[in-house]
Amino acid sequence: MRTGILLLILTLALPAASQHSQDLTLSWGGLGLRGDVGPTWSNPSQGNAWTLGYRYQGHPHYSVRLVAEQGEFTASDAASSRADRLARGITIRTQTQSVWVMSEVSFLPMRIPSFKFQHTPYLFSGLGITAYRPQGQYLGEWIDLRPLGTEGQGLAGSGTTIYGTRALSIPLGLGWRAHLGPWFTAQAEVQWTWIQSDYVDDVSGDYTDVAILREARGDAAAYFADPSNRGLVGYSRGQFDQNDGLFRVNIGLGLHLEKFWETCAAFLN
């Protein structure tokens, strides 16, 4: 019993006794889709994303991060080199929101704490949730595609349901960070995100019967189901066996929280 209490006290005291570094970083960059609409592999010029991240480092090589991201991209079959996608003619805009918990490994040891210049490349990965909201433009207005069930989801006899609005996501990337002095850090990152859904771009399965869809959900649903009016009921509209992914490149500026808190305490005293 005494041993257990002693171990608990030592565990609780360790974070206070150990050296650590914390920062808050705001980043911006380009965002691209790897999915069923547009080029098979796209560069991060289809959209952009803002990212806010908190990082805690208690070891020269290892740190943990909590990251929130808001993004938006547009993808169009008109930009594809594939004949089937050019003929299909789908264009979408998707807004995404993600939250991840990440671990980070620095290649070079980082002094903790240190307000002097130092830098290192690093690897990072994690786990989280990504919410997505695909839209299409109809009569000059962007409208949500999910409620329309553009592949017949939720119709009587379809055997399918409307897809969800969020999914598990796994980020993986490479970055470079520099401590610029007592106040600020700078970083640059490239990141690939696997999303456990194939509906980030609203396209996954087969063409549905447009006439039935129009009767059930209106002209907009019928238009988005088959913009080129190909009449390929039952034929493949997307690649259901491949989930979607996002690729981003960003740069960011961070604030050393220790220096911020130290300055605030000095001001209040």
Disulfide bonds with the S-S distance in Angstrom:
none
